Structure formats: C-alpha cells, structure tokens
C-alpha cells in the first residue's frame, strides 16, 4: 500500500521542492533531518523519507491519529523484517526497510517536542535526537468556508480534529490561531536551515492575523504555489 499512498499524493513534487530533503543535509552527502511536527496520517513524512531525507521525526498530538500511526509503524516493522529472497526483487519490502530505518514516531504536542529537543541540544548530555535541518508544518485546517467535499482520508482527519465545520465560537478560532503561531515560533527557533509550512493556496501566512495587539511573525522568504495548496518557505 505504500506505493498507492505515494501515488495518490497530489503534491509530491511541490513538497520535495519546498523541503529539499536530498539537498539540505550535511557535508557528507547525507540527506536532511526533518521534523514533521504535524504528522497526521504520515503521507508527507513518507514522501520526504523516500525523497532523500536521512531521518524524519513524525510528531502527532491527536491521540486517535497517534494510535493509528503507531499501528502503521508496527506493521511497517513487520514487513521490513520479512526474510527477503535474494533472488526476489520485492519493491514493497525494500521500501518498508527504507521507511522503517528513516521514520520515527513521537506522540505528543509538537510545541513541547520542539522545546525539549532545543533544550536538550544546549545541555552537556546531548539528546539522541539531533536538531533538524528542516521543520515541516502542515497547518492545513483553518476553518472551512466552503461546503465542497474533500478527499475521503482528509474527511476522516477533519472529523478527528474537528475542523470540518465553520466554527461559531471566535474564542476557539483564536486558540487555534495562537497554537499555530506558537508552533511556528518554535520551529523557527529549532530548524537549522529552513521551515516549510503547507497552507491552502489563498490562506494567510501563519502568524498573520486580525489581532492588532499581537506582533506578527516574520513573513515567508518565498512561496511555492499549486492549484490548491501553497508552501511557505522560511529560509534561516
């Protein structure tokens, strides 16, 4: 199913161009270390891992989505451990082994995860998790203003995260905006080379809101637009 999941993605080229996992690694030719701080169902993490990243740390705070991801990682480990006949060119097993080596799941809040890694990097006892070359954020669920249907897997994710309806509570919207803002702030402190944010093509950049009492965050260095989505790139 990995091939199908990759094939069904509507933006692999744009994502790989924005994150550049094969180009932003170390001087020894290793791919970039990427933090996917809003992993969701892990589709983008898979694309980044197969696209040249040396390691992708997936962070997901929703407990239900986290359990689903954990089960997917368990099944990935089972497939990757299958004895592969040397004469059998099984692409599925090969991909599973690559992904098992490159993907690492952490269940919890992306902001707290970023703070812990950043704090550990300044201590004498270094964390086993390195600072990322790139932080990737998929805050793709601002309140929906259209009734048009979205893809089935996104309908499920919208439902789990309760973003499938237009909120009638401005307080809840303000909380969501502040959480997204805090996540971007931490990502900008944490990443070594760039932060990439996926947005609906016509949505405002993160940290750019209507609250005049809060200083806006820096604007993206540049953006890559598709027909539906946009990637905002913050070069550090």
Secondary structure as GFF3:
##gff-version 3
##sequence-region A 1 236
A	DSSP	alpha_helix	2	8	.	.	.	ID=ss1
A	DSSP	alpha_helix	12	19	.	.	.	ID=ss2
A	DSSP	beta_strand	33	36	.	.	.	ID=ss3
A	DSSP	alpha_helix	43	50	.	.	.	ID=ss4
A	DSSP	beta_strand	55	60	.	.	.	ID=ss5
A	DSSP	alpha_helix	63	80	.	.	.	ID=ss6
A	DSSP	alpha_helix	91	102	.	.	.	ID=ss7
A	DSSP	beta_strand	103	107	.	.	.	ID=ss8
A	DSSP	alpha_helix	110	121	.	.	.	ID=ss9
A	DSSP	beta_strand	134	137	.	.	.	ID=ss10
A	DSSP	alpha_helix	152	161	.	.	.	ID=ss11
A	DSSP	alpha_helix	170	190	.	.	.	ID=ss12
A	DSSP	beta_strand	194	200	.	.	.	ID=ss13
A	DSSP	beta_strand	222	225	.	.	.	ID=ss14
A	DSSP	beta_strand	229	235	.	.	.	ID=ss15
###
